[in-house]
Protein backbone atom coordinates (compact mmCIF):
# COMPACT_ATOMS: atom_id res chain seq x y z
CA UNK A 1 0.00 0.00 0.00
CA UNK A 2 1.44 3.39 -1.00
CA UNK A 3 1.75 6.25 1.50
CA UNK A 4 -0.93 8.27 -0.33
CA UNK A 5 -3.32 5.30 -0.33
CA UNK A 6 -2.60 4.77 3.38
CA UNK A 7 -3.39 8.44 4.11
CA UNK A 8 -6.70 8.22 2.26
CA UNK A 9 -7.67 5.07 4.18
CA UNK A 10 -6.80 6.81 7.45
CA UNK A 11 -8.89 9.82 6.48
CA UNK A 12 -11.87 7.62 5.67
CA UNK A 13 -11.64 5.70 8.96
CA UNK A 14 -10.77 8.63 11.25
CA UNK A 15 -13.18 9.16 14.14
CA UNK A 16 -14.23 12.46 15.68
CA UNK A 17 -11.68 14.30 17.83
CA UNK A 18 -14.17 16.83 19.18
CA UNK A 19 -14.13 15.19 22.60
CA UNK A 20 -10.39 15.80 22.77
CA UNK A 21 -10.99 19.45 21.91
CA UNK A 22 -13.57 19.81 24.66
CA UNK A 23 -11.19 18.29 27.22
CA UNK A 24 -8.50 20.75 26.18
CA UNK A 25 -10.79 23.70 26.88
CA UNK A 26 -11.85 22.26 30.23
CA UNK A 27 -8.18 21.81 31.15
CA UNK A 28 -7.49 25.46 30.31
CA UNK A 29 -10.41 26.58 32.43
CA UNK A 30 -9.17 24.53 35.39
CA UNK A 31 -5.78 26.22 35.02
CA UNK A 32 -7.42 29.61 35.38
CA UNK A 33 -7.54 30.72 31.76
CA UNK A 34 -10.09 33.09 30.30
CA UNK A 35 -11.04 31.58 26.94
CA UNK A 36 -12.15 34.11 24.40
CA UNK A 37 -12.10 35.50 20.87
CA UNK A 38 -9.33 37.48 19.26
CA UNK A 39 -11.26 40.75 19.25
CA UNK A 40 -12.51 40.32 22.83
CA UNK A 41 -8.95 39.67 24.01
CA UNK A 42 -7.81 42.81 22.20
CA UNK A 43 -10.44 45.03 23.81
CA UNK A 44 -10.65 43.49 27.29
CA UNK A 45 -7.57 41.50 28.23
CA UNK A 46 -4.63 42.60 26.10
CA UNK A 47 -1.57 43.03 28.32
CA UNK A 48 -3.53 43.17 31.58
CA UNK A 49 -1.72 40.21 33.13
CA UNK A 50 -4.63 37.74 33.08
CA UNK A 51 -4.16 34.29 31.62
CA UNK A 52 -5.96 34.17 28.28
CA UNK A 53 -6.43 31.42 25.74
CA UNK A 54 -7.49 32.97 22.44
CA UNK A 55 -9.44 30.61 20.20
CA UNK A 56 -9.15 31.24 16.47
CA UNK A 57 -10.76 28.91 13.94
CA UNK A 58 -10.10 29.13 10.20
CA UNK A 59 -13.10 27.54 8.52
CA UNK A 60 -11.42 26.38 5.33
CA UNK A 61 -13.77 23.60 4.23
CA UNK A 62 -15.86 22.35 7.16
CA UNK A 63 -18.79 24.55 8.18
CA UNK A 64 -20.43 21.60 9.94
CA UNK A 65 -17.33 21.16 12.08
CA UNK A 66 -17.33 24.87 12.90
CA UNK A 67 -20.91 24.58 14.15
CA UNK A 68 -19.96 21.65 16.38
CA UNK A 69 -16.93 23.43 17.84
CA UNK A 70 -19.04 26.52 18.47
CA UNK A 71 -21.61 24.36 20.30
CA UNK A 72 -18.88 22.93 22.54
CA UNK A 73 -17.52 26.39 23.32
CA UNK A 74 -20.98 27.79 24.01
CA UNK A 75 -21.73 24.92 26.41
CA UNK A 76 -18.56 25.79 28.36
CA UNK A 77 -19.35 29.50 28.47
CA UNK A 78 -16.39 30.59 26.35
CA UNK A 79 -16.02 32.60 23.15
CA UNK A 80 -13.97 32.20 19.96
CA UNK A 81 -13.19 33.79 16.62
CA UNK A 82 -14.29 32.09 13.39
CA UNK A 83 -12.93 33.18 10.02
CA UNK A 84 -15.08 32.01 7.09
CA UNK A 85 -14.18 31.75 3.44
CA UNK A 86 -16.93 32.72 1.03
CA UNK A 87 -17.46 29.03 0.23
CA UNK A 88 -17.90 28.08 3.93
CA UNK A 89 -19.79 31.02 5.41
CA UNK A 90 -23.30 30.34 6.71
CA UNK A 91 -25.60 33.26 7.46
CA UNK A 92 -27.54 31.26 10.06
CA UNK A 93 -24.37 30.13 11.84
CA UNK A 94 -22.82 33.61 11.79
CA UNK A 95 -26.03 35.00 13.30
CA UNK A 96 -26.00 32.44 16.13
CA UNK A 97 -22.33 33.02 16.87
CA UNK A 98 -22.69 36.77 17.07
CA UNK A 99 -25.81 36.48 19.17
CA UNK A 100 -23.76 34.49 21.68
CA UNK A 101 -20.80 36.89 21.81
CA UNK A 102 -18.52 35.12 19.31
CA UNK A 103 -16.55 36.82 16.55
CA UNK A 104 -17.35 35.72 12.99
CA UNK A 105 -15.49 37.34 10.11
CA UNK A 106 -13.81 37.00 6.73
CA UNK A 107 -11.07 34.52 5.81
CA UNK A 108 -10.04 36.26 2.62
CA UNK A 109 -8.10 34.78 -0.30
CA UNK A 110 -8.22 37.72 -2.67
CA UNK A 111 -4.78 37.40 -4.24
CA UNK A 112 -5.08 33.64 -4.75
CA UNK A 113 -8.52 34.02 -6.32
CA UNK A 114 -7.29 36.75 -8.67
CA UNK A 115 -4.25 34.71 -9.74
CA UNK A 116 -6.36 31.63 -10.41
CA UNK A 117 -8.77 33.67 -12.50
CA UNK A 118 -5.92 35.14 -14.56
CA UNK A 119 -3.83 31.95 -14.62
CA UNK A 120 -0.91 33.54 -12.76
CA UNK A 121 1.51 30.94 -11.43
CA UNK A 122 4.77 32.89 -11.57
CA UNK A 123 5.53 35.44 -8.84
CA UNK A 124 7.14 37.69 -11.45
CA UNK A 125 3.68 38.30 -12.89
CA UNK A 126 2.38 39.51 -9.53
CA UNK A 127 3.15 43.15 -10.21
CA UNK A 128 2.43 46.19 -8.05
CA UNK A 129 -0.60 46.78 -10.25
CA UNK A 130 -1.91 43.30 -9.46
CA UNK A 131 -1.35 43.86 -5.74
CA UNK A 132 -3.11 47.24 -5.78
CA UNK A 133 -5.99 45.74 -7.74
CA UNK A 134 -6.32 42.97 -5.16
CA UNK A 135 -6.29 45.48 -2.32
CA UNK A 136 -9.22 47.27 -3.95
CA UNK A 137 -10.99 43.95 -4.46
CA UNK A 138 -10.49 43.12 -0.77
CA UNK A 139 -12.02 46.44 0.20
CA UNK A 140 -15.10 45.48 -1.82
CA UNK A 141 -15.13 42.00 -0.25
CA UNK A 142 -15.11 43.45 3.25
CA UNK A 143 -17.93 45.82 2.33
CA UNK A 144 -19.91 42.91 0.87
CA UNK A 145 -19.34 40.78 3.97
CA UNK A 146 -20.50 43.61 6.22
CA UNK A 147 -23.60 44.14 4.10
CA UNK A 148 -24.51 40.46 4.17
CA UNK A 149 -23.52 39.51 7.71
CA UNK A 150 -23.00 42.70 9.72
CA UNK A 151 -19.95 44.62 10.90
CA UNK A 152 -16.51 43.06 11.35
CA UNK A 153 -13.43 44.28 13.20
CA UNK A 154 -10.74 41.80 12.13
CA UNK A 155 -9.96 39.66 9.10
CA UNK A 156 -7.52 36.81 8.44
CA UNK A 157 -5.64 35.72 5.35
CA UNK A 158 -6.30 32.23 4.00
CA UNK A 159 -3.37 30.15 2.78
CA UNK A 160 -4.26 28.70 -0.61
CA UNK A 161 -2.17 26.32 -2.70
CA UNK A 162 -1.77 29.15 -5.23
CA UNK A 163 -0.17 31.31 -2.51
CA UNK A 164 2.34 28.55 -1.84
CA UNK A 165 3.14 28.24 -5.54
CA UNK A 166 3.72 32.00 -5.77
CA UNK A 167 5.44 32.31 -2.42
CA UNK A 168 3.19 35.30 -1.64
CA UNK A 169 0.55 35.24 1.13
CA UNK A 170 -2.81 36.90 0.66
CA UNK A 171 -2.10 39.42 3.41
CA UNK A 172 0.82 40.83 1.37
CA UNK A 173 -1.72 42.94 -0.52
CA UNK A 174 -2.40 45.01 2.61
CA UNK A 175 0.75 47.04 1.90
CA UNK A 176 -0.67 48.26 -1.41
CA UNK A 177 -3.45 50.53 -0.20
CA UNK A 178 -4.68 52.69 2.66
CA UNK A 179 -5.49 50.33 5.55
CA UNK A 180 -7.96 52.88 6.93
CA UNK A 181 -10.11 52.31 3.84
CA UNK A 182 -10.71 48.72 4.98
CA UNK A 183 -12.35 49.97 8.19
CA UNK A 184 -11.06 47.14 10.39
CA UNK A 185 -9.16 47.06 13.69
CA UNK A 186 -6.46 44.68 12.49
CA UNK A 187 -5.52 41.64 10.42
CA UNK A 188 -4.90 38.45 12.40
CA UNK A 189 -1.35 38.16 11.05
CA UNK A 190 -0.35 41.75 11.80
CA UNK A 191 3.06 41.59 13.55
CA UNK A 192 1.99 44.15 16.13
CA UNK A 193 -0.74 41.68 17.18
CA UNK A 194 1.14 38.40 17.01
CA UNK A 195 4.10 39.83 18.94
CA UNK A 196 1.80 40.13 21.94
CA UNK A 197 1.29 36.34 22.12
CA UNK A 198 3.46 34.36 24.51
CA UNK A 199 2.64 31.30 22.41
CA UNK A 200 1.11 30.90 18.97
CA UNK A 201 0.05 27.31 18.30
CA UNK A 202 -1.65 25.73 15.30
CA UNK A 203 -3.13 22.31 14.72
CA UNK A 204 -2.30 20.22 11.67
CA UNK A 205 -3.93 17.56 9.53
CA UNK A 206 -4.13 13.81 9.80
CA UNK A 207 -1.29 13.64 7.25
CA UNK A 208 0.93 15.21 9.93
CA UNK A 209 -0.53 12.95 12.63
CA UNK A 210 -2.37 15.97 14.07
CA UNK A 211 0.90 17.27 15.50
CA UNK A 212 0.88 20.79 16.91
CA UNK A 213 2.91 23.43 15.07
CA UNK A 214 5.26 26.19 16.21
CA UNK A 215 6.85 24.70 19.31
CA UNK A 216 4.77 23.98 22.37
CA UNK A 217 1.59 21.94 22.53
CA UNK A 218 -1.42 23.74 24.04
CA UNK A 219 -1.15 21.54 27.11
CA UNK A 220 2.49 22.49 27.62
CA UNK A 221 1.76 26.18 27.18
CA UNK A 222 -1.17 26.01 29.60
CA UNK A 223 0.80 24.04 32.22
CA UNK A 224 3.54 26.67 31.97
CA UNK A 225 0.91 29.33 32.69
CA UNK A 226 1.97 31.47 29.74
CA UNK A 227 -0.09 34.63 29.89
CA UNK A 228 -1.40 34.92 26.32
CA UNK A 229 -1.83 31.83 24.16
CA UNK A 230 -3.34 32.02 20.68
CA UNK A 231 -4.63 28.66 19.47
CA UNK A 232 -5.41 28.32 15.77
CA UNK A 233 -7.50 25.32 14.77
CA UNK A 234 -9.28 24.15 11.63
CA UNK A 235 -12.60 22.30 12.08
CA UNK A 236 -11.73 19.72 9.42
CA UNK A 237 -8.95 18.44 11.68
CA UNK A 238 -11.40 17.66 14.48
CA UNK A 239 -14.77 16.80 12.98
CA UNK A 240 -14.81 13.33 11.47
CA UNK A 241 -17.41 10.78 10.43
CA UNK A 242 -17.58 8.56 7.36
CA UNK A 243 -19.88 10.76 5.27
CA UNK A 244 -18.01 13.93 6.16
CA UNK A 245 -14.65 12.24 5.63
CA UNK A 246 -15.55 11.28 2.06
CA UNK A 247 -16.80 14.81 1.33
CA UNK A 248 -13.61 16.34 2.73
CA UNK A 249 -11.39 14.09 0.63
CA UNK A 250 -13.26 15.04 -2.56
CA UNK A 251 -13.17 18.75 -1.67
CA UNK A 252 -9.46 18.59 -0.90
CA UNK A 253 -8.70 16.88 -4.21
CA UNK A 254 -10.70 19.49 -6.13
CA UNK A 255 -8.87 22.36 -4.40
CA UNK A 256 -5.48 20.82 -5.07
CA UNK A 257 -6.35 20.54 -8.76
CA UNK A 258 -7.51 24.17 -8.99
Order of alpha helices (4+ residues) and beta strands (2+ residues): alpha-alpha-beta-beta-alpha-beta-alpha-beta-alpha-alpha-beta-alpha-beta-alpha-beta-alpha-beta-alpha
